Amino acid sequence: MKITPERFATIVEVYGSQPEHWPVEERAEASAFLAQNPSAQALVAEYQSLDAWLDQYRVPALPALEAHVLSQARNVSTGNAFDRLMDWLLPHSGRVLAWVWRPAMVACLPLICGIYLADYFSFGIESPQNSWEEELYLLSLNDYAETLE
C-alpha cells in the first residue's frame, strides 16, 4: 500500500510527529514517504514544534477533585420490593419520570372514580343483558334524536 500525501498528513495530525507513535502497519511506508518528500518533512517539522509546546504544558494538580467526585456518588437504595415499586410508581420530583407519572395519575383519577360509581349505582338493573345493550348503544355515539321520532 502506498502512502498518499493526504494519508500522511492524517497520520501526522492524529498520531503526532514521532514515528514511534504512528500505526505499526503504516510506519515503514510513512517513514519512507517522509524521507523522500520535502513537503512531508516540512509538515513533520511543524508538528514537532507543536508536540514540543504541548509537552511543556502541565496540568495543575487538583487535590480536592477526587474527594469531590467521590462525595457525589449515588447511594444505592436497598429498600424492600414494595418500597422500590412505590418509588417507581410515584417517583420523587427530582427524577425524570416524575413529570410524566404524576399528571397521568391525576388524569386517571376521575376515570377510576367514574368506574367505581357506575358499578355502585348499577344495583337497580334487573337484566344485565339490557344494561349491556344500553351501554353499547351509548358507546356507539348514535344520535338520540333518531330514536325519539
N, C-alpha and C positions, 0 to 999 in steps of 0.2 A: 504494500500500500504506500502510495506516495503522498507525502505531506504537502498540502496546498498552503499558500500564504495566509488564507483565512483561517484554516485549521490551526496553523502555528500561532497566529495571533490569539485565537481562542484558548489554546493550551497555556500560553504565557499569561493571559488575563486571569484565567481560572486558577492555575496552579502556581503562578509566580515565576520569577526569573531563574530560580535554581533548578538545574536539570534533574537533580535527585528527587524533586517533588513532582515531576511530570509522570504521567501514567507509564507503567513499565512496558506496555505493549507498543507505545509510540515513542519511547525515549530515544532509541537508537536512530530512528528516522528523523526525529525532530532535531537531534544533535547534529546529524549530517546536514540537514537543511540549514541550521544555524551557521555551520562552518562555511557553507557555500553562498549564502545570501547576505549581502551587506545591509539590506533593509531589515532583515530579521535580527542582525547584530545590533542595529540602532534601537529596535524595539526592546530587546533584552536589556540594553544599557539604560533605557528609560525606566523600565520596570525594576531594575536593580536599585536605582535611586529611590523609587517608591518603596521597595521592600526594606531598604536601609532606614528610611524615615519611619515606616511602620514598626520596625524592630526596636526603635528608640522609645516609642511610646509605652508608658507603663500605666496600667490601670490602678487607680488608687484603692487601697485596702479599705474595706467596709466591715469593721469588726462586728457591728451590731446587726448586719444583714442576716446572718444565719439564725440568730435568735428571733429576729422579727418574722422571718418566713416560718419558722417552726411554731411560733406562737399563734400564727393564723391558721394552723392546720385544723381541719374539721374534726370534731369529736364524733366518733361512731356511736350511734344510739343502739343500746342493747335492750330496748323495751320488749314487752311480750307481743304476741301476734295481734291481739286486739288493739293495743296502742299503735302499732305500726299501721293497721288497717284504718283506724280512725285518722291517723296523721295523713294517710294517703287520700282518704275521702274528704277530709276537711283540712287542707294544708294551711300552714301558717301564712301570714300575709307576705312574708319575705320570699316565698317560693314562687316558681314560675306558674304552676297550675292554680294558684290561689285566685288569680283574676279570672279564671275560667270556671272553676267549680262553684264558687260561692254564688255568682249570679245565676248559674244554671240551676242550682238547688233552689234559689229563691223563685225562679220562674216556674219550677215544677211544683212548688208548694200548693198553689191554687188547684192544680190538676189533681193532686193527691187528695186534697180536701173535697173536691167535687166528686171523685170516685167514691170516697167514703160516704158522703152524704147521699149520693144516688143509691148506694147499696142500702143505707139505713132507711130511706124513705120508700123503698120498693116492697115493704111488707104488705101492702094492701092489694097487690096484684094476685088475682086468683089463678090465672093460667100463664105460665111462663112463655108459652108459645105466642100469645097475644102481645106480651111485652117485647119479645124479640122482633116481632113484625113491626111494631111501632118504632122501635129503635132503628131498625134498618130503613124504615121509611124516613125517619128524621135525618139519618145519616146520608140518605141519597140526595139531599138538598132539593127535593121537589117543592114546587110552589103550592102552598096551601089553598090558594085561590082556585086551583083546578079542581080540588076535591069538594069545595063548597058549592059548586054550580050544579 
